[in-house]
Amino acid sequence: MGIQNFPTALQPIIQQGFLEREFQQALRSRLGYRAVADREEIAVGIGETLTKTRAGLKPSVTTPLAPALNTNLDNGLTPTGWGVEQYTLTLNFYAATADLNMVTSRVGIASQFLQNAYTNGEQAARSLDELARNALFQAYFGGNTRVATALGSAGPTIAVDDVRGFQSVFVNGIQVPVSSANPLTVAVGAGNGDNYTRLTNYIAATLEAGMGLYVGLVINAALLRNIRSTLMAFLSALQSQGMIGTTDGSTAFAVICDTINNPPTRLALGYVQADAQIRYQGINEKFLVNLDGGVGVLVTSTNTASSSGGGSGSGPGGGGTGGTASVTVSAPGSATAGTALALSGTVSPSGSSVSVALSGSGTVLPSSGFVAATVSSGTWSAHVTPAAAGTVFAWAKTSTTGITGVSAAITVAAASGGGTASVTVTAPGSGTAGTALALSGTVAPSGSSVSVALSGSGTVPPTSGFVAATVSGGTWSASVTPSAAGTLFAWADTSTTGVTGVSAAITVSAAPSSATLTWNLVPAGPYTAGQGGIGANALLHPGTAATGVQFGWSSSASVAPTVWATGTLAATEGNGDTLWAAFINAPATAGTYFAWVESVDGAEKAVTAAVTVT
């Protein structure tokens, strides 16, 4: 108990301030450099300096011997040799001492003799390890230095901050001092520069600060996947910010963290390894522009002449001066009133817009009734429907060049039933993909067979996909199922009369999604305002349900964020599900927030519980 608890009269006779009768040892270095270095044996009785010779190897042979060259006694081979390398070892002695005061050793709190022996022994061991470190670092840092003072102009001397690796050169495998007879070639300006070091230090510091959250967790497939997704998201953010990248825009990094580089023997020891490869970007230190200027410089250029319109069309109305613009019309020789005619032709210049119409005259261009044709490079196609029997001509004109063309005469026969044939289509204004649409309508003559189909066009009937309708007298009914969302039209065709009908536009919405988006690594907080490097990832099922996923913060669990962080595809599961990840920053203002993850089309989303930001 404390001395103050004793009676006041006894406190002066209690001695205080004793010295503990032992020395605490100083902090010691971890010695490991000697274990890295190779040990060389030196026999006794041959001096303190020894030169050793190491035989070199021959290069690998990866090209098969061609049978045609396998001739003569040498089998068509050219002999090659192997080289040698010599290096010199010198035994050196290192020593240190300490005095021992016999008087103070006797009266000290502990034996100074034993402490001196311990301290000297530690000094000797550390000195040997430091000598090994210096030798290893000398080789590692040798041959790479920095210019201390830039030259104002070309000169024979340059000042650098380290000459290790520049003082000797190998000649026939023997290391000799650099001299005029044995020069050493040095490249000035090569290397990664300090940008390499600064980026490496930044990446290392970020990983050290952000990856510690995985230490202490259970080692399983989810842990390996989360580690990989975190690294992928971080590196993806670096590339999106232009800190790393490639010249062709491809992915500048690769991450492995699975059973490939984490075998069971390593995991059993509690070690988890992630391997990352990152492509750094070089610095444009020298930019060259070749300039050739002067009064006598001859500049060569190529002029491409342009023509304006002209030429004769394929029918009346042609004209112009260029001779290259044209439009032709191909049409069937006969048709039926009320049935669409398939027209086609060519157009020049390629890609010019074309419109078509029918007329009773083959010499006078119609003034109305034109419909736009579908143009594909130098060809076009269209459908027009003759309203009555007779002889008609199909006309085509180009709005680009003003050239016109006309077909041969087309004989149009009256529709069956005396020209009263008709079919109408009634369809709902909206529907859902995958759900049948109920169609109905009227048909004349009564009892004519009707088939129906859906099309994305309200002017050109479909050429396939028709199904038979149920006809009852002058009415019919049918069901068709849209396969995808969009705007469709229902077409009805009577095989008896050849007359077609089309409904008003039908708006088809997408079928309800069965996809799910669930949190995998939840940003649960609490966080400080503006805190960065918060890892988050979510699993999309199925992986094809969306092309991307985004993450963000909102002060509401029902109102989506206005600012999003784009997710990175971190992994694809065996069942096709995709794992998306991102690093997000906490909101800049303290408060209660909700973390959102949402597919880019907004169809799937997930929201966390309330997160506190201080």
Secondary structure as a PSIPRED ss2 file (coil, helix, strand):
# PSIPRED VFORMAT (PSIPRED V4.0)

   1 M C   1.000  0.000  0.000
   2 G C   1.000  0.000  0.000
   3 I H   0.000  1.000  0.000
   4 Q H   0.000  1.000  0.000
   5 N H   0.000  1.000  0.000
   6 F C   1.000  0.000  0.000
   7 P C   1.000  0.000  0.000
   8 T C   1.000  0.000  0.000
   9 A C   1.000  0.000  0.000
  10 L C   1.000  0.000  0.000
  11 Q H   0.000  1.000  0.000
  12 P H   0.000  1.000  0.000
  13 I H   0.000  1.000  0.000
  14 I C   1.000  0.000  0.000
  15 Q C   1.000  0.000  0.000
  16 Q C   1.000  0.000  0.000
  17 G C   1.000  0.000  0.000
  18 F C   1.000  0.000  0.000
  19 L C   1.000  0.000  0.000
  20 E C   1.000  0.000  0.000
  21 R C   1.000  0.000  0.000
  22 E C   1.000  0.000  0.000
  23 F C   1.000  0.000  0.000
  24 Q C   1.000  0.000  0.000
  25 Q C   1.000  0.000  0.000
  26 A C   1.000  0.000  0.000
  27 L C   1.000  0.000  0.000
  28 R C   1.000  0.000  0.000
  29 S C   1.000  0.000  0.000
  30 R C   1.000  0.000  0.000
  31 L C   1.000  0.000  0.000
  32 G C   1.000  0.000  0.000
  33 Y H   0.000  1.000  0.000
  34 R H   0.000  1.000  0.000
  35 A H   0.000  1.000  0.000
  36 V H   0.000  1.000  0.000
  37 A C   1.000  0.000  0.000
  38 D C   1.000  0.000  0.000
  39 R C   1.000  0.000  0.000
  40 E C   1.000  0.000  0.000
  41 E C   1.000  0.000  0.000
  42 I C   1.000  0.000  0.000
  43 A C   1.000  0.000  0.000
  44 V C   1.000  0.000  0.000
  45 G C   1.000  0.000  0.000
  46 I C   1.000  0.000  0.000
  47 G C   1.000  0.000  0.000
  48 E C   1.000  0.000  0.000
  49 T E   0.000  0.000  1.000
  50 L E   0.000  0.000  1.000
  51 T E   0.000  0.000  1.000
  52 K E   0.000  0.000  1.000
  53 T E   0.000  0.000  1.000
  54 R E   0.000  0.000  1.000
  55 A E   0.000  0.000  1.000
  56 G C   1.000  0.000  0.000
  57 L C   1.000  0.000  0.000
  58 K C   1.000  0.000  0.000
  59 P C   1.000  0.000  0.000
  60 S C   1.000  0.000  0.000
  61 V C   1.000  0.000  0.000
  62 T C   1.000  0.000  0.000
  63 T C   1.000  0.000  0.000
  64 P C   1.000  0.000  0.000
  65 L C   1.000  0.000  0.000
  66 A C   1.000  0.000  0.000
  67 P H   0.000  1.000  0.000
  68 A H   0.000  1.000  0.000
  69 L H   0.000  1.000  0.000
  70 N C   1.000  0.000  0.000
  71 T C   1.000  0.000  0.000
  72 N C   1.000  0.000  0.000
  73 L C   1.000  0.000  0.000
  74 D C   1.000  0.000  0.000
  75 N C   1.000  0.000  0.000
  76 G C   1.000  0.000  0.000
  77 L C   1.000  0.000  0.000
  78 T C   1.000  0.000  0.000
  79 P C   1.000  0.000  0.000
  80 T C   1.000  0.000  0.000
  81 G C   1.000  0.000  0.000
  82 W C   1.000  0.000  0.000
  83 G C   1.000  0.000  0.000
  84 V E   0.000  0.000  1.000
  85 E E   0.000  0.000  1.000
  86 Q E   0.000  0.000  1.000
  87 Y E   0.000  0.000  1.000
  88 T E   0.000  0.000  1.000
  89 L E   0.000  0.000  1.000
  90 T E   0.000  0.000  1.000
  91 L C   1.000  0.000  0.000
  92 N C   1.000  0.000  0.000
  93 F C   1.000  0.000  0.000
  94 Y C   1.000  0.000  0.000
  95 A C   1.000  0.000  0.000
  96 A C   1.000  0.000  0.000
  97 T C   1.000  0.000  0.000
  98 A C   1.000  0.000  0.000
  99 D C   1.000  0.000  0.000
 100 L C   1.000  0.000  0.000
 101 N C   1.000  0.000  0.000
 102 M H   0.000  1.000  0.000
 103 V H   0.000  1.000  0.000
 104 T H   0.000  1.000  0.000
 105 S H   0.000  1.000  0.000
 106 R H   0.000  1.000  0.000
 107 V H   0.000  1.000  0.000
 108 G C   1.000  0.000  0.000
 109 I C   1.000  0.000  0.000
 110 A C   1.000  0.000  0.000
 111 S C   1.000  0.000  0.000
 112 Q H   0.000  1.000  0.000
 113 F H   0.000  1.000  0.000
 114 L H   0.000  1.000  0.000
 115 Q H   0.000  1.000  0.000
 116 N H   0.000  1.000  0.000
 117 A H   0.000  1.000  0.000
 118 Y H   0.000  1.000  0.000
 119 T H   0.000  1.000  0.000
 120 N H   0.000  1.000  0.000
 121 G H   0.000  1.000  0.000
 122 E H   0.000  1.000  0.000
 123 Q H   0.000  1.000  0.000
 124 A H   0.000  1.000  0.000
 125 A H   0.000  1.000  0.000
 126 R H   0.000  1.000  0.000
 127 S H   0.000  1.000  0.000
 128 L H   0.000  1.000  0.000
 129 D H   0.000  1.000  0.000
 130 E H   0.000  1.000  0.000
 131 L H   0.000  1.000  0.000
 132 A H   0.000  1.000  0.000
 133 R H   0.000  1.000  0.000
 134 N H   0.000  1.000  0.000
 135 A H   0.000  1.000  0.000
 136 L H   0.000  1.000  0.000
 137 F H   0.000  1.000  0.000
 138 Q H   0.000  1.000  0.000
 139 A H   0.000  1.000  0.000
 140 Y H   0.000  1.000  0.000
 141 F H   0.000  1.000  0.000
 142 G C   1.000  0.000  0.000
 143 G C   1.000  0.000  0.000
 144 N C   1.000  0.000  0.000
 145 T C   1.000  0.000  0.000
 146 R C   1.000  0.000  0.000
 147 V E   0.000  0.000  1.000
 148 A E   0.000  0.000  1.000
 149 T E   0.000  0.000  1.000
 150 A C   1.000  0.000  0.000
 151 L C   1.000  0.000  0.000
 152 G C   1.000  0.000  0.000
 153 S C   1.000  0.000  0.000
 154 A C   1.000  0.000  0.000
 155 G C   1.000  0.000  0.000
 156 P C   1.000  0.000  0.000
 157 T C   1.000  0.000  0.000
 158 I C   1.000  0.000  0.000
 159 A E   0.000  0.000  1.000
 160 V E   0.000  0.000  1.000
 161 D C   1.000  0.000  0.000
 162 D C   1.000  0.000  0.000
 163 V C   1.000  0.000  0.000
 164 R C   1.000  0.000  0.000
 165 G C   1.000  0.000  0.000
 166 F C   1.000  0.000  0.000
 167 Q C   1.000  0.000  0.000
 168 S E   0.000  0.000  1.000
 169 V E   0.000  0.000  1.000
 170 F E   0.000  0.000  1.000
 171 V E   0.000  0.000  1.000
 172 N C   1.000  0.000  0.000
 173 G C   1.000  0.000  0.000
 174 I E   0.000  0.000  1.000
 175 Q E   0.000  0.000  1.000
 176 V E   0.000  0.000  1.000
 177 P E   0.000  0.000  1.000
 178 V C   1.000  0.000  0.000
 179 S C   1.000  0.000  0.000
 180 S C   1.000  0.000  0.000
 181 A C   1.000  0.000  0.000
 182 N C   1.000  0.000  0.000
 183 P C   1.000  0.000  0.000
 184 L C   1.000  0.000  0.000
 185 T C   1.000  0.000  0.000
 186 V C   1.000  0.000  0.000
 187 A C   1.000  0.000  0.000
 188 V C   1.000  0.000  0.000
 189 G C   1.000  0.000  0.000
 190 A C   1.000  0.000  0.000
 191 G C   1.000  0.000  0.000
 192 N C   1.000  0.000  0.000
 193 G H   0.000  1.000  0.000
 194 D H   0.000  1.000  0.000
 195 N H   0.000  1.000  0.000
 196 Y H   0.000  1.000  0.000
 197 T H   0.000  1.000  0.000
 198 R H   0.000  1.000  0.000
 199 L H   0.000  1.000  0.000
 200 T H   0.000  1.000  0.000
 201 N H   0.000  1.000  0.000
 202 Y H   0.000  1.000  0.000
 203 I H   0.000  1.000  0.000
 204 A H   0.000  1.000  0.000
 205 A H   0.000  1.000  0.000
 206 T H   0.000  1.000  0.000
 207 L H   0.000  1.000  0.000
 208 E H   0.000  1.000  0.000
 209 A H   0.000  1.000  0.000
 210 G H   0.000  1.000  0.000
 211 M C   1.000  0.000  0.000
 212 G H   0.000  1.000  0.000
 213 L H   0.000  1.000  0.000
 214 Y H   0.000  1.000  0.000
 215 V C   1.000  0.000  0.000
 216 G C   1.000  0.000  0.000
 217 L C   1.000  0.000  0.000
 218 V C   1.000  0.000  0.000
 219 I C   1.000  0.000  0.000
 220 N C   1.000  0.000  0.000
 221 A H   0.000  1.000  0.000
 222 A H   0.000  1.000  0.000
 223 L H   0.000  1.000  0.000
 224 L H   0.000  1.000  0.000
 225 R H   0.000  1.000  0.000
 226 N H   0.000  1.000  0.000
 227 I H   0.000  1.000  0.000
 228 R H   0.000  1.000  0.000
 229 S H   0.000  1.000  0.000
 230 T H   0.000  1.000  0.000
 231 L H   0.000  1.000  0.000
 232 M H   0.000  1.000  0.000
 233 A H   0.000  1.000  0.000
 234 F H   0.000  1.000  0.000
 235 L H   0.000  1.000  0.000
 236 S H   0.000  1.000  0.000
 237 A H   0.000  1.000  0.000
 238 L H   0.000  1.000  0.000
 239 Q H   0.000  1.000  0.000
 240 S H   0.000  1.000  0.000
 241 Q C   1.000  0.000  0.000
 242 G C   1.000  0.000  0.000
 243 M C   1.000  0.000  0.000
 244 I C   1.000  0.000  0.000
 245 G C   1.000  0.000  0.000
 246 T C   1.000  0.000  0.000
 247 T C   1.000  0.000  0.000
 248 D C   1.000  0.000  0.000
 249 G C   1.000  0.000  0.000
 250 S C   1.000  0.000  0.000
 251 T C   1.000  0.000  0.000
 252 A C   1.000  0.000  0.000
 253 F E   0.000  0.000  1.000
 254 A E   0.000  0.000  1.000
 255 V E   0.000  0.000  1.000
 256 I E   0.000  0.000  1.000
 257 C C   1.000  0.000  0.000
 258 D C   1.000  0.000  0.000
 259 T C   1.000  0.000  0.000
 260 I C   1.000  0.000  0.000
 261 N C   1.000  0.000  0.000
 262 N C   1.000  0.000  0.000
 263 P C   1.000  0.000  0.000
 264 P H   0.000  1.000  0.000
 265 T H   0.000  1.000  0.000
 266 R H   0.000  1.000  0.000
 267 L H   0.000  1.000  0.000
 268 A H   0.000  1.000  0.000
 269 L C   1.000  0.000  0.000
 270 G C   1.000  0.000  0.000
 271 Y C   1.000  0.000  0.000
 272 V C   1.000  0.000  0.000
 273 Q C   1.000  0.000  0.000
 274 A C   1.000  0.000  0.000
 275 D E   0.000  0.000  1.000
 276 A E   0.000  0.000  1.000
 277 Q E   0.000  0.000  1.000
 278 I E   0.000  0.000  1.000
 279 R C   1.000  0.000  0.000
 280 Y C   1.000  0.000  0.000
 281 Q C   1.000  0.000  0.000
 282 G C   1.000  0.000  0.000
 283 I C   1.000  0.000  0.000
 284 N C   1.000  0.000  0.000
 285 E C   1.000  0.000  0.000
 286 K C   1.000  0.000  0.000
 287 F C   1.000  0.000  0.000
 288 L C   1.000  0.000  0.000
 289 V C   1.000  0.000  0.000
 290 N C   1.000  0.000  0.000
 291 L C   1.000  0.000  0.000
 292 D C   1.000  0.000  0.000
 293 G C   1.000  0.000  0.000
 294 G C   1.000  0.000  0.000
 295 V C   1.000  0.000  0.000
 296 G C   1.000  0.000  0.000
 297 V C   1.000  0.000  0.000
 298 L C   1.000  0.000  0.000
 299 V C   1.000  0.000  0.000
 300 T C   1.000  0.000  0.000
 301 S C   1.000  0.000  0.000
 302 T C   1.000  0.000  0.000
 303 N C   1.000  0.000  0.000
 304 T C   1.000  0.000  0.000
 305 A C   1.000  0.000  0.000
 306 S C   1.000  0.000  0.000
 307 S C   1.000  0.000  0.000
 308 S C   1.000  0.000  0.000
 309 G C   1.000  0.000  0.000
 310 G C   1.000  0.000  0.000
 311 G C   1.000  0.000  0.000
 312 S C   1.000  0.000  0.000
 313 G C   1.000  0.000  0.000
 314 S C   1.000  0.000  0.000
 315 G C   1.000  0.000  0.000
 316 P C   1.000  0.000  0.000
 317 G C   1.000  0.000  0.000
 318 G C   1.000  0.000  0.000
 319 G C   1.000  0.000  0.000
 320 G C   1.000  0.000  0.000
 321 T C   1.000  0.000  0.000
 322 G C   1.000  0.000  0.000
 323 G C   1.000  0.000  0.000
 324 T C   1.000  0.000  0.000
 325 A C   1.000  0.000  0.000
 326 S E   0.000  0.000  1.000
 327 V E   0.000  0.000  1.000
 328 T C   1.000  0.000  0.000
 329 V C   1.000  0.000  0.000
 330 S E   0.000  0.000  1.000
 331 A C   1.000  0.000  0.000
 332 P C   1.000  0.000  0.000
 333 G C   1.000  0.000  0.000
 334 S E   0.000  0.000  1.000
 335 A E   0.000  0.000  1.000
 336 T E   0.000  0.000  1.000
 337 A C   1.000  0.000  0.000
 338 G C   1.000  0.000  0.000
 339 T C   1.000  0.000  0.000
 340 A C   1.000  0.000  0.000
 341 L E   0.000  0.000  1.000
 342 A E   0.000  0.000  1.000
 343 L E   0.000  0.000  1.000
 344 S E   0.000  0.000  1.000
 345 G E   0.000  0.000  1.000
 346 T E   0.000  0.000  1.000
 347 V E   0.000  0.000  1.000
 348 S E   0.000  0.000  1.000
 349 P C   1.000  0.000  0.000
 350 S C   1.000  0.000  0.000
 351 G C   1.000  0.000  0.000
 352 S C   1.000  0.000  0.000
 353 S C   1.000  0.000  0.000
 354 V E   0.000  0.000  1.000
 355 S E   0.000  0.000  1.000
 356 V E   0.000  0.000  1.000
 357 A E   0.000  0.000  1.000
 358 L E   0.000  0.000  1.000
 359 S E   0.000  0.000  1.000
 360 G C   1.000  0.000  0.000
 361 S C   1.000  0.000  0.000
 362 G C   1.000  0.000  0.000
 363 T C   1.000  0.000  0.000
 364 V C   1.000  0.000  0.000
 365 L C   1.000  0.000  0.000
 366 P C   1.000  0.000  0.000
 367 S C   1.000  0.000  0.000
 368 S C   1.000  0.000  0.000
 369 G C   1.000  0.000  0.000
 370 F C   1.000  0.000  0.000
 371 V E   0.000  0.000  1.000
 372 A E   0.000  0.000  1.000
 373 A C   1.000  0.000  0.000
 374 T E   0.000  0.000  1.000
 375 V E   0.000  0.000  1.000
 376 S E   0.000  0.000  1.000
 377 S C   1.000  0.000  0.000
 378 G C   1.000  0.000  0.000
 379 T E   0.000  0.000  1.000
 380 W E   0.000  0.000  1.000
 381 S E   0.000  0.000  1.000
 382 A E   0.000  0.000  1.000
 383 H E   0.000  0.000  1.000
 384 V E   0.000  0.000  1.000
 385 T C   1.000  0.000  0.000
 386 P C   1.000  0.000  0.000
 387 A C   1.000  0.000  0.000
 388 A C   1.000  0.000  0.000
 389 A C   1.000  0.000  0.000
 390 G E   0.000  0.000  1.000
 391 T E   0.000  0.000  1.000
 392 V E   0.000  0.000  1.000
 393 F E   0.000  0.000  1.000
 394 A E   0.000  0.000  1.000
 395 W E   0.000  0.000  1.000
 396 A E   0.000  0.000  1.000
 397 K E   0.000  0.000  1.000
 398 T E   0.000  0.000  1.000
 399 S C   1.000  0.000  0.000
 400 T C   1.000  0.000  0.000
 401 T C   1.000  0.000  0.000
 402 G C   1.000  0.000  0.000
 403 I C   1.000  0.000  0.000
 404 T E   0.000  0.000  1.000
 405 G E   0.000  0.000  1.000
 406 V E   0.000  0.000  1.000
 407 S C   1.000  0.000  0.000
 408 A C   1.000  0.000  0.000
 409 A C   1.000  0.000  0.000
 410 I E   0.000  0.000  1.000
 411 T E   0.000  0.000  1.000
 412 V E   0.000  0.000  1.000
 413 A E   0.000  0.000  1.000
 414 A C   1.000  0.000  0.000
 415 A C   1.000  0.000  0.000
 416 S C   1.000  0.000  0.000
 417 G C   1.000  0.000  0.000
 418 G C   1.000  0.000  0.000
 419 G C   1.000  0.000  0.000
 420 T C   1.000  0.000  0.000
 421 A C   1.000  0.000  0.000
 422 S E   0.000  0.000  1.000
 423 V E   0.000  0.000  1.000
 424 T C   1.000  0.000  0.000
 425 V C   1.000  0.000  0.000
 426 T E   0.000  0.000  1.000
 427 A C   1.000  0.000  0.000
 428 P C   1.000  0.000  0.000
 429 G C   1.000  0.000  0.000
 430 S E   0.000  0.000  1.000
 431 G E   0.000  0.000  1.000
 432 T E   0.000  0.000  1.000
 433 A C   1.000  0.000  0.000
 434 G C   1.000  0.000  0.000
 435 T C   1.000  0.000  0.000
 436 A C   1.000  0.000  0.000
 437 L E   0.000  0.000  1.000
 438 A E   0.000  0.000  1.000
 439 L E   0.000  0.000  1.000
 440 S E   0.000  0.000  1.000
 441 G E   0.000  0.000  1.000
 442 T E   0.000  0.000  1.000
 443 V E   0.000  0.000  1.000
 444 A E   0.000  0.000  1.000
 445 P C   1.000  0.000  0.000
 446 S C   1.000  0.000  0.000
 447 G C   1.000  0.000  0.000
 448 S C   1.000  0.000  0.000
 449 S C   1.000  0.000  0.000
 450 V E   0.000  0.000  1.000
 451 S E   0.000  0.000  1.000
 452 V E   0.000  0.000  1.000
 453 A E   0.000  0.000  1.000
 454 L E   0.000  0.000  1.000
 455 S E   0.000  0.000  1.000
 456 G C   1.000  0.000  0.000
 457 S C   1.000  0.000  0.000
 458 G C   1.000  0.000  0.000
 459 T C   1.000  0.000  0.000
 460 V C   1.000  0.000  0.000
 461 P C   1.000  0.000  0.000
 462 P C   1.000  0.000  0.000
 463 T C   1.000  0.000  0.000
 464 S C   1.000  0.000  0.000
 465 G C   1.000  0.000  0.000
 466 F C   1.000  0.000  0.000
 467 V E   0.000  0.000  1.000
 468 A E   0.000  0.000  1.000
 469 A C   1.000  0.000  0.000
 470 T E   0.000  0.000  1.000
 471 V E   0.000  0.000  1.000
 472 S E   0.000  0.000  1.000
 473 G C   1.000  0.000  0.000
 474 G C   1.000  0.000  0.000
 475 T E   0.000  0.000  1.000
 476 W E   0.000  0.000  1.000
 477 S E   0.000  0.000  1.000
 478 A E   0.000  0.000  1.000
 479 S E   0.000  0.000  1.000
 480 V E   0.000  0.000  1.000
 481 T C   1.000  0.000  0.000
 482 P C   1.000  0.000  0.000
 483 S C   1.000  0.000  0.000
 484 A C   1.000  0.000  0.000
 485 A C   1.000  0.000  0.000
 486 G E   0.000  0.000  1.000
 487 T E   0.000  0.000  1.000
 488 L E   0.000  0.000  1.000
 489 F E   0.000  0.000  1.000
 490 A E   0.000  0.000  1.000
 491 W E   0.000  0.000  1.000
 492 A E   0.000  0.000  1.000
 493 D E   0.000  0.000  1.000
 494 T E   0.000  0.000  1.000
 495 S C   1.000  0.000  0.000
 496 T C   1.000  0.000  0.000
 497 T C   1.000  0.000  0.000
 498 G C   1.000  0.000  0.000
 499 V C   1.000  0.000  0.000
 500 T E   0.000  0.000  1.000
 501 G E   0.000  0.000  1.000
 502 V E   0.000  0.000  1.000
 503 S C   1.000  0.000  0.000
 504 A C   1.000  0.000  0.000
 505 A C   1.000  0.000  0.000
 506 I E   0.000  0.000  1.000
 507 T E   0.000  0.000  1.000
 508 V E   0.000  0.000  1.000
 509 S E   0.000  0.000  1.000
 510 A C   1.000  0.000  0.000
 511 A C   1.000  0.000  0.000
 512 P C   1.000  0.000  0.000
 513 S C   1.000  0.000  0.000
 514 S C   1.000  0.000  0.000
 515 A C   1.000  0.000  0.000
 516 T E   0.000  0.000  1.000
 517 L E   0.000  0.000  1.000
 518 T E   0.000  0.000  1.000
 519 W E   0.000  0.000  1.000
 520 N E   0.000  0.000  1.000
 521 L E   0.000  0.000  1.000
 522 V C   1.000  0.000  0.000
 523 P C   1.000  0.000  0.000
 524 A C   1.000  0.000  0.000
 525 G C   1.000  0.000  0.000
 526 P C   1.000  0.000  0.000
 527 Y E   0.000  0.000  1.000
 528 T C   1.000  0.000  0.000
 529 A C   1.000  0.000  0.000
 530 G C   1.000  0.000  0.000
 531 Q C   1.000  0.000  0.000
 532 G C   1.000  0.000  0.000
 533 G C   1.000  0.000  0.000
 534 I E   0.000  0.000  1.000
 535 G E   0.000  0.000  1.000
 536 A E   0.000  0.000  1.000
 537 N E   0.000  0.000  1.000
 538 A E   0.000  0.000  1.000
 539 L E   0.000  0.000  1.000
 540 L E   0.000  0.000  1.000
 541 H E   0.000  0.000  1.000
 542 P C   1.000  0.000  0.000
 543 G H   0.000  1.000  0.000
 544 T H   0.000  1.000  0.000
 545 A H   0.000  1.000  0.000
 546 A C   1.000  0.000  0.000
 547 T C   1.000  0.000  0.000
 548 G C   1.000  0.000  0.000
 549 V E   0.000  0.000  1.000
 550 Q E   0.000  0.000  1.000
 551 F E   0.000  0.000  1.000
 552 G E   0.000  0.000  1.000
 553 W E   0.000  0.000  1.000
 554 S E   0.000  0.000  1.000
 555 S C   1.000  0.000  0.000
 556 S C   1.000  0.000  0.000
 557 A C   1.000  0.000  0.000
 558 S C   1.000  0.000  0.000
 559 V C   1.000  0.000  0.000
 560 A C   1.000  0.000  0.000
 561 P C   1.000  0.000  0.000
 562 T C   1.000  0.000  0.000
 563 V C   1.000  0.000  0.000
 564 W C   1.000  0.000  0.000
 565 A E   0.000  0.000  1.000
 566 T E   0.000  0.000  1.000
 567 G C   1.000  0.000  0.000
 568 T E   0.000  0.000  1.000
 569 L E   0.000  0.000  1.000
 570 A E   0.000  0.000  1.000
 571 A E   0.000  0.000  1.000
 572 T E   0.000  0.000  1.000
 573 E C   1.000  0.000  0.000
 574 G C   1.000  0.000  0.000
 575 N C   1.000  0.000  0.000
 576 G C   1.000  0.000  0.000
 577 D C   1.000  0.000  0.000
 578 T E   0.000  0.000  1.000
 579 L E   0.000  0.000  1.000
 580 W E   0.000  0.000  1.000
 581 A E   0.000  0.000  1.000
 582 A E   0.000  0.000  1.000
 583 F E   0.000  0.000  1.000
 584 I E   0.000  0.000  1.000
 585 N C   1.000  0.000  0.000
 586 A C   1.000  0.000  0.000
 587 P C   1.000  0.000  0.000
 588 A C   1.000  0.000  0.000
 589 T C   1.000  0.000  0.000
 590 A C   1.000  0.000  0.000
 591 G E   0.000  0.000  1.000
 592 T E   0.000  0.000  1.000
 593 Y E   0.000  0.000  1.000
 594 F E   0.000  0.000  1.000
 595 A E   0.000  0.000  1.000
 596 W E   0.000  0.000  1.000
 597 V E   0.000  0.000  1.000
 598 E E   0.000  0.000  1.000
 599 S E   0.000  0.000  1.000
 600 V C   1.000  0.000  0.000
 601 D C   1.000  0.000  0.000
 602 G C   1.000  0.000  0.000
 603 A C   1.000  0.000  0.000
 604 E C   1.000  0.000  0.000
 605 K E   0.000  0.000  1.000
 606 A E   0.000  0.000  1.000
 607 V E   0.000  0.000  1.000
 608 T C   1.000  0.000  0.000
 609 A C   1.000  0.000  0.000
 610 A C   1.000  0.000  0.000
 611 V E   0.000  0.000  1.000
 612 T E   0.000  0.000  1.000
 613 V E   0.000  0.000  1.000
 614 T C   1.000  0.000  0.000
